[in-house]
Amino acid sequence: MGEVIQFVSKSERERVRLIQEARAIYDSIFPSADPAGERQDKAAGSRGFVRGDGGNLA
């Protein structure tokens, strides 16, 4: 009953999808020196939700 539903526009979902795709391409071209397990942990923490900072990658 206390559930909150957040509206995410189609353009915002597409923007997030394109950013994720670009990150995957970048990672395939420039692999990190971190072990694979650490890299996945960091990626999982930053993906899968919409950030509230307007998408700044600073």
C-alpha positions in Angstrom: 0.0 0.0 0.0 2.9 2.4 0.7 4.5 1.5 -2.7 5.9 4.3 -4.8 6.0 4.0 -8.6 8.5 6.3 -10.4 7.8 7.3 -14.0 10.8 7.0 -16.3 10.4 8.4 -19.7 11.1 6.4 -22.8 13.9 8.8 -23.8 15.5 8.4 -20.4 15.5 4.6 -20.6 17.0 4.8 -24.1 19.7 7.2 -22.8 20.6 4.8 -20.0 20.7 1.9 -22.4 23.0 3.8 -24.8 25.3 4.7 -21.9 25.5 1.1 -20.8 26.2 0.0 -24.4 29.0 2.6 -24.8 30.5 1.5 -21.5 30.6 -2.1 -22.6 32.2 -1.2 -25.9 34.8 1.0 -24.1 35.5 -1.8 -21.6 36.0 -4.3 -24.5 38.5 -1.9 -26.2 40.3 -0.7 -23.1 40.2 -3.5 -20.5 40.8 -2.5 -16.9 43.9 -3.7 -15.0 41.5 -4.7 -12.2 40.7 -8.4 -11.8 37.5 -9.3 -13.5 35.6 -9.9 -10.3 36.3 -6.4 -8.9 35.3 -4.8 -12.3 31.9 -6.5 -12.3 31.2 -5.5 -8.7 31.9 -1.9 -9.5 29.8 -2.1 -12.7 26.9 -3.7 -10.9 26.8 -0.8 -8.4 26.6 1.9 -11.0 24.2 0.3 -13.4 20.6 -0.9 -13.2 19.1 2.3 -11.9 18.7 5.9 -13.0 20.9 8.4 -11.3 19.5 11.5 -9.9 22.5 13.7 -10.8 21.4 14.4 -14.4 23.8 11.8 -15.8 27.0 13.6 -14.9 29.9 11.3 -15.2 32.3 13.4 -13.1 
